[in-house]
Amino acid sequence: MLGILIFFGIWQLARSIGLLAVLPGPIEVIEGAPAMMSQANYLLSWSNSAKRVFLGFAIAVVLAIAIGVPIGMSRKLKEFSFPVLEIIRPIPPLAWLPISILFWPSSELTMVFLTFLGAFFPILINILAGIDSIDIRYIQAALSLGAGKNTLFWKILVPGALPSLFTGLTIAIAITWEVVIAAEMASGDNGLGYMTWQSY
């Protein structure tokens, strides 16, 4: 809490001494908030952006788990597929925008796709890291006691990978909001990013 107060204090001080001539200070933002929130498209913009975020995020979660778990459980599959994923992963989601505009028939699908890309790799990488972090002795002990694949998956791999998975989900949901705002600025006609760009 103290860190947040210090941040807003420095922001207001910088505004007061003229370092931020264009950016309004926290007090001006608070004073202008009611007028902004009273705009007819304000809540609609939040709704449209949230739909894109959660749709892209949900698709990313499903695919990342469906792809990440088999890769994490199979060394051969990981050796075959992980280098390809590592080539694609460093590409920023917004760098896919020109191809996405050509590939998808509507701007809505383009924005959802970019949001999906922003969430997919953080979740996937954290799933793989979670599986890799499981102590091999637990797996060996379970196998020596006669555990089958289902038991090994639900009793060892899932509990061991969950903390890392939730870390990936936390990172991914933050990235999806950043990506959707930028995507709406570039190719949208509604949403928070579009509203921000129009206001600018």
Secondary structure, 3 states (H helix, E strand, C coil): CHHHHHHHHHHHHHHHCCCCCCCCCHHHHHHHHHHHHCCCCHHHHHHHHHHHHHHHHHHHHHHHHHHHHHHHHCHHHHHHHHHHHHHHCCCCHHHHHHHHHHHCCCHHHHHHHHHHHHHHHHHHHHHHHHHHCCCHHHHHHHHHCCCCHHHHHHHHHHHHHHHHHHHHHHHHHHHHHHHHHHHHHHHCCCCHHHHHHHHC
